[in-house]
Each structure stands twice: as C-alpha cells, then as structure tokens.
C-alpha cells in the first residue's frame, strides 16, 4: 500500500468502488463515501506532519555554512554550545572536530554566532567605539559589520575572506566590537 496520504485515499476510493463495503452493496453508499472521506482527510493530515519542512518552522538564515567543511548547514540537529549560543555544523563528525580544537576555529565560530543572529554588534571591532551616522558597513560572508571609517573598510575589503574573518571576528575584535548575546525576545 502506498505511504503518502493522497495515494492511500485514492486506493481506498478505488477499493470501495469495486467491492461492497461490509457486504451492504449499494444500500449504504452515502455512509461509505462519508467514511472514506474521513479516512482520506485523516491520511492526508498525518502525511503532512511527516514533511521535514513542516517539522521545524524556524530555519537557519540563508548562507550558513559548516565551519569545518564549508558545506551548507541544512538543519539544526548538529550543533555545539559556544559562548551561550549554538554553532551549527553539516554533520556530527564536524561538530566533534570543532570540540576537539575550538581555539582553531574561534574567529569562524564568532562570525557564525553573528550570522545566525544570536549575537549583535555594539561597536567597531577595530576601534571599540560606538558607530555613528558617519560609520560605514562592510559585508563579510553574509554579516554586515559596522566600521567607523571608509579607509578601514576599503583596506579590509581588499583582504582574502579568511583574513577578513580573523581581523573582524577573532577574540580581540569580538571583545572590541562589544558583540553581545541577543535578548531572547528581541526581533531578528
């Protein structure tokens, strides 16, 4: 018998049309159709709950990649607690590799916390000063970083991505940028 609700309903409709229902023949046709409609609706409703897209309505933001393999992270199952947040991975093997040597991936993990909107930036990661109306924004691997001057932005934008991440998200820059845990009830 097919697994999805839609196919089960079609099978039941075909089955009931070709065979009498409980030996009653056509006498209880209205009752048969009511029963089969209920079965069909129930099968379709339970089939919709098996869809993995519906099981977790809170998805990760677009562009979240595994720190280890740089593969897209498609679910929230593989993660490691880090700085009161969660760093997500493509698989459990990558999560274990991160746990063995977290210091090797600190800058990427800090970037990941900001990318997934668990942490927010409060100051420039280079100077530690609060951004004002003259500050500029540099997009680094999906994260908008507020910088105080266009000169810094231009210099950093010329660097390779790995150097940009280390310059703006290593432990010292994370402290200077006053990156803080986003309150639970704040809008993302």
C-alpha positions as CSV (number, residue, x, y, z in Angstrom):
1,X,0.0,0.0,0.0
2,X,1.5,3.4,-0.9
3,X,2.8,5.5,2.0
4,X,1.5,9.0,1.3
5,X,-2.0,10.1,2.4
6,X,-3.0,11.2,-1.1
7,X,-2.2,7.7,-2.5
8,X,-4.0,5.9,0.4
9,X,-7.1,7.9,-0.2
10,X,-7.1,7.1,-4.0
11,X,-6.5,3.4,-3.2
12,X,-9.5,3.4,-0.8
13,X,-11.8,5.1,-3.2
14,X,-10.9,2.6,-5.9
15,X,-11.2,-0.3,-3.5
16,X,-14.6,0.8,-2.3
17,X,-16.0,1.3,-5.8
18,X,-15.0,-2.2,-6.9
19,X,-16.1,-4.2,-3.7
20,X,-19.1,-3.9,-1.4
21,X,-18.5,-2.3,2.0
22,X,-19.2,-4.8,4.8
23,X,-21.4,-6.7,2.4
24,X,-24.0,-4.0,2.2
25,X,-23.8,-3.4,-1.5
26,X,-25.0,-0.1,-2.7
27,X,-27.5,0.4,0.1
28,X,-25.2,2.4,2.3
29,X,-23.4,4.4,-0.5
30,X,-23.7,7.7,1.4
31,X,-22.2,6.2,4.6
32,X,-19.4,4.6,2.6
33,X,-18.5,7.9,1.0
34,X,-18.6,9.7,4.3
35,X,-16.3,7.1,5.9
36,X,-13.9,7.2,3.0
37,X,-13.8,11.0,3.0
38,X,-12.9,10.9,6.7
39,X,-10.2,8.3,6.2
40,X,-8.8,10.3,3.2
41,X,-8.7,13.5,5.2
42,X,-7.0,11.8,8.2
43,X,-4.4,10.1,6.0
44,X,-3.6,13.4,4.3
45,X,-3.4,15.3,7.6
46,X,-1.0,12.7,9.1
47,X,1.1,12.7,5.9
48,X,1.6,16.4,6.1
49,X,3.1,16.2,9.6
50,X,5.8,13.8,8.3
51,X,7.2,16.5,6.0
52,X,10.6,17.6,7.4
53,X,10.0,21.2,6.2
54,X,7.0,21.5,8.5
55,X,8.6,19.8,11.5
56,X,11.0,22.8,12.1
57,X,9.5,26.1,11.1
58,X,12.5,28.1,12.5
59,X,15.1,27.7,9.8
60,X,18.7,29.0,9.8
61,X,19.4,32.1,7.8
62,X,20.5,31.7,4.2
63,X,24.2,31.2,3.7
64,X,25.0,29.4,7.0
65,X,27.9,27.1,6.3
66,X,29.7,24.5,8.3
67,X,32.9,25.9,9.9
68,X,34.9,22.7,9.1
69,X,33.7,21.6,5.6
70,X,32.1,24.9,4.4
71,X,29.1,22.9,3.3
72,X,25.6,24.4,3.7
73,X,24.0,23.7,7.1
74,X,20.5,22.4,6.3
75,X,19.2,21.6,9.8
76,X,19.6,22.4,13.5
77,X,20.5,18.9,14.6
78,X,24.3,19.1,14.6
79,X,25.5,21.9,16.9
80,X,27.9,22.7,19.7
81,X,27.2,25.1,22.6
82,X,29.6,28.0,22.3
83,X,29.6,31.3,24.2
84,X,25.9,31.0,25.3
85,X,24.9,30.3,21.7
86,X,25.0,27.4,19.2
87,X,27.4,26.8,16.3
88,X,25.7,24.6,13.7
89,X,27.5,22.0,11.6
90,X,26.7,19.9,8.5
91,X,27.2,16.7,10.4
92,X,28.2,15.2,13.8
93,X,31.7,14.5,12.6
94,X,32.4,18.2,12.0
95,X,30.9,19.1,15.4
96,X,33.2,16.6,17.1
97,X,36.2,18.0,15.2
98,X,35.3,21.5,16.5
99,X,35.0,20.2,20.0
100,X,38.5,18.7,19.9
101,X,40.1,22.1,18.9
102,X,37.8,25.0,19.3
103,X,40.6,27.6,19.5
104,X,41.5,26.7,15.9
105,X,38.0,27.9,14.8
106,X,37.2,30.8,17.2
107,X,37.0,33.6,14.6
108,X,34.7,31.5,12.4
109,X,32.6,30.4,15.4
110,X,32.2,34.1,16.4
111,X,31.2,35.0,12.9
112,X,28.7,32.1,12.9
113,X,27.1,33.5,16.1
114,X,26.6,36.8,14.4
115,X,25.4,35.3,11.1
116,X,22.8,33.2,12.8
117,X,21.6,36.4,14.7
118,X,22.4,35.0,18.1
119,X,24.9,37.9,18.8
120,X,24.7,41.6,17.8
121,X,27.5,44.1,17.3
122,X,27.5,47.2,19.5
123,X,30.8,48.9,18.5
124,X,33.5,48.9,15.8
125,X,35.6,45.7,16.1
126,X,38.8,47.7,15.3
127,X,38.5,50.7,17.5
128,X,35.9,49.7,20.1
129,X,34.0,53.0,19.5
130,X,30.2,53.1,19.0
131,X,29.2,53.6,15.3
132,X,27.6,56.9,14.4
133,X,25.9,58.3,11.4
134,X,29.2,58.6,9.6
135,X,30.1,54.9,10.1
136,X,30.3,52.5,7.1
137,X,29.2,48.9,6.6
138,X,31.3,46.1,5.2
139,X,29.6,42.8,4.3
140,X,31.8,39.9,5.3
141,X,30.5,36.4,4.4
142,X,26.8,37.4,4.9
143,X,27.3,39.6,8.0
144,X,27.1,43.4,7.9
145,X,30.0,44.8,10.1
146,X,29.8,48.4,11.2
147,X,33.2,50.2,10.9
148,X,34.0,53.8,11.8
149,X,35.8,54.9,8.7
150,X,35.8,54.2,5.0
151,X,39.5,53.8,4.9
152,X,39.4,50.8,7.2
153,X,36.5,49.3,5.1
154,X,38.5,49.8,1.9
155,X,41.7,48.2,3.4
156,X,39.8,45.2,4.8
157,X,37.7,44.6,1.7
158,X,41.0,44.0,-0.2
159,X,42.0,41.1,2.1
160,X,41.1,37.5,1.5
161,X,38.0,36.2,3.2
162,X,40.0,34.2,5.8
163,X,41.9,37.3,6.8
164,X,38.8,39.4,7.0
165,X,37.1,36.9,9.3
166,X,40.2,36.8,11.6
167,X,40.6,40.6,11.6
168,X,36.9,41.3,12.4
169,X,35.8,38.3,14.5
170,X,38.9,36.9,16.4
171,X,38.6,37.1,20.2
172,X,40.2,40.6,20.5
173,X,37.9,42.0,17.7
174,X,34.9,40.3,19.2
175,X,35.7,42.0,22.5
176,X,36.4,45.4,20.9
177,X,33.2,45.1,18.8
178,X,31.2,44.5,22.0
179,X,29.3,41.7,20.4
180,X,26.6,40.7,22.9
181,X,24.1,37.9,23.1
182,X,20.8,38.9,21.5
183,X,18.0,39.0,24.1
184,X,15.5,36.2,23.5
185,X,12.6,38.5,22.9
186,X,14.4,40.9,20.5
187,X,13.5,40.9,16.8
188,X,16.0,39.3,14.5
